[in-house]
């Protein structure tokens, strides 16, 4: 059962951002520190990627583990209340992510997904990013 009133839940959910999140900012700082430059949220590409490296034809998506259902991740647990709402919503997010990846591939763009939980080990993540962009 939800502990908030419907109005309280609506107000809290309205504060959830879909771009320029704290996780995204951390990834941006890491990539900038590695010496790479990028553009943000290009609307002419499928899925409006978080970071776009046009000269390399590569994009990076920064995904929250909960919102994009990162498999085998503690942060991606299914809510206990209102499953009839949450399950289809999160599944649609996952399906949309798959479709965006497919659409980008058809346009000859390479995509990388960085999960929120990967920021626990920034050194390892930096190596992965460098290998992707090199």
N, C-alpha and C positions, 0 to 999 in steps of 0.2 A: 504494500500500500504506500502511496506517495505521502510523504510527510508535509508537503507544501500544499497550499490552496491552489486551485487552477490559475488564479491571477498571479500568485507568487511564483509558480512554476513558469508561467509565460514570461514574466519579467526576467527571471534568471536565464531562461533560454535565449531571450532577445540579446543578452550580453555576450553570447558565444560568437566569436569572430570567425570569418571564413578566409581571411587573408591578413597578413602582417601580424601573425600570432607570435607569442614569445618563442615558441619552438622554431618558427621560420626565421625570426631575427637571429637566433643563435647559429643556425645553419648559414645564414648570410654572412655573419661575422667570420665564421670559420673559413668559408670559401674565399672571402675577400682577403683574409690573412694568408691564404695559400697563393695569392697573386692573381686570381681569376676575376674577370669582370663580367657582368651579366646584366640582363634586362629583367624586369619584373612583370608577371601576369600578362603576357602578350595575348590579346583577345582574338588574334587571327589564327591561333593554334588551338586544336582540340583540347579541352580541359583547362584552358588558361593556366599553363604551367607556372609554378611559383618562381622558378629561375630559368631564364632562357639564354643559351650560349649560341647565338645565331650563326656565327662563323664556323662553329663546330657541328651545327645541326643537332644539338643535344639540349635536353631539358631535364630539369630536376623537379620532382614533386616532393613536398614535405608533408607527410601524412601523420595525423594524430592516430595513435593506435586504437583508441575507442571508436572514433568516427569512421574509420576505414577498416575496422575489424581485422587487425593484425593477428594472424593465427599464432597460437602458442605464446601469447604475450599476456602477462598479468593485467596490463592496462586496458586490454580489450574485452573485459568481461561483459557479459550481457546484463542489462539492468534486471532487477528482480520484479519490478512493477511495470505494468502496462506493456507486456510483451507483444500484445497484438499490434501496438503502435511501433515499438522499437525494432522488432525483428525485421519486418518488411523495409523499414526506413534504412537500416544499416546494410541490409542485403542489396538494396537499390544503390547505395553508395559503392559497394564492392563491385557490383555489375557495371556501373558507370565507369569506375576506374579501369576495369578490363577493356571496355569499349574504347576509352580514350587512348589506352596503350596501343590497341590495334589500329586506330585511326592515325596515330602519329607514325606508326611503323609504315603504313601505306604511303605516307607523305615523305618517307625516308628520313625521319627524325628518330634519334635514339633517346630513350627515356630511362631515368633512374628514379627510384623511389627511396626516400630517406624516411625511416620510421622514427617517431618521437623517442622510442626507447633506445635507439642507437646512439643518442647523444650522451648516454652514460659513459661511453668510451670514445671521446672525441679524437684521440690519436688514431684509433683503428678506423673511425669514420673518415678522417682526413685522408688516410691511405686509400680507402675505397673511392672517395671522390676524385682524388688525383689520378687513380688508375682509369676511372671513367672518362675524365676530361682530357687526359694526355693523348 
